Amino acid sequence: MKRTGEFVLSIIGVIIAAISLIIGIITTVYVSTVDLTEVIEYSLGSEVEMAAFEMEMTLQLFNILLWIGIISISLALLGGLIAIILLKKGNVKAAGILFIITGILTIFHVWPLIFFIVPGIMCLVRKPRFSNIEEI
């Protein structure tokens, strides 16, 4: 049975995951190289009520969340590619399970989640048609 729908959706999911990974890496490099406390103080002007310690902790938390997103999308990208290979080889059940696990890994990224969960469900639910079944 041709699995064109699952294949196309999973390719779109992998492409979106790769784009998200590139954007996440660029953002993380930018956040870690630029002194954002100066930028925040400049943009808020004299209304700065946050202490330097609080700003630094907020930026560290943001950096940690960015790294968690990068790790999750990297694992999802790898899982998506492996699932596509399994789908092409004909191991549909394993590919469907791996698509669903990959979708769960991308919990922080909505679009790859959709494009991995839907083909996973389609792989597990769709049954092949038997066109040459003989009547008994």
N, C-alpha and C positions, 0 to 999 in steps of 0.2 A: 504494500500500500504506500502510495506517495504521501509524504508528510511535508508538503510544501508550506502549509500554514505555520506549522511549528518551526520549520527551518527559517522562514523569513522573519518571524517574530523574534526568534532567538538571535539571529544576526543583527537585527535592529537593537536588541537589548545589549549585545556585546559592543556595538558601535557607541551607543549612548554611555555605557559603562567606561569605555576607553576615553571618551571625551570628558566624562566626569573625573576620571583619574588624572588626566592632564591638567584640568582646571584646578583640582585639589592640590596637586604638587606645586603648581605655579603660585597658588594662594599661600600655601605653607611656606614656600621659600620667601615670598614677599613679606609675610607677617614676621618671619624670624629675622629678616635682614633690616627692616625699617624700624626706627624707634617710634613706635606708635604712641607712646606717652606724650611726646612732643606734639604730635599731630592732634591728639585728643585735647591737650591743653590749649593749643592754638585755635581749634575749631569751637571750643566751648567758651573761650575768652576768660572773663573774670568770674564766670559762674561755676568754676571748678570747685566742687565740694568734696570730691573723692580724694583720698590720700594717695600718694604715690604707690604705697603698698597695695591698696585695693585695685588700682589700675593694673599693676604688674600681675596680680593674681588673676584678674579677669582676662588679661592677654594670655597668660599661661594656660588657663582653662580653655580658651578659644583654640590655642595651638594644639592642646591635647585632643580636643574634639575633631580638629582637622586631621590629625594623624589617625584617629580611630576610623574616620571616614575613608581615608586613603587605604588603610589596611583592609577594611571591609569591601571596598570596591575592587581592590586588587584580587582578593580571594574570589569575589563574584565573577570577575573577568576570567580568571583561570577556570572556575567551575563551569561557566557558560561555554567556554571553548571546549572543555572535555565533554560536556553534554552534547554539543553539536557533533563532535566526532562520534560519540556513541549513537546518536540519532542517525547519522549517515551509515554507520555499520549495521544498523537494524536492531540494536538493543534498545527498544523503545521504552520499556519499563524503567530500566536503569537511568536512561536519559531524562525521563519524566520526574523521577525522584530527585535526580541531581539538579534539574531546573528548579524544583520547588525549594530545595535546600539553598540553592544560589539566590533565589528570590528572597528568602528569609535573611540571608547575609546582607542584602542590600536594603535593609530596613531604613537607613538614613537617606536613601536615594529613591525617590518615588517612581520615576520613569523606568529605570532598569528593573525595579521590583515588579512592575506591571508586565514588562516584556519578558520576564523569566517565569513568573507564576502562571500566566495564561498558557504558554506552550507546555509547561509541566502538567497542568490539568488536562490539556488536550491530549498529551501523550498517554496519560493514564486512563482517560475516559473513552476516547475514540477506539472503536473496534474495527478490525478489517472486514471488508465486505467479502462474502463468499459468493462469487458469481456463478461458479460451476458446481453448485450442490445439486445432486441428483435426488429426485423425489423417491421415497421408498414405498 
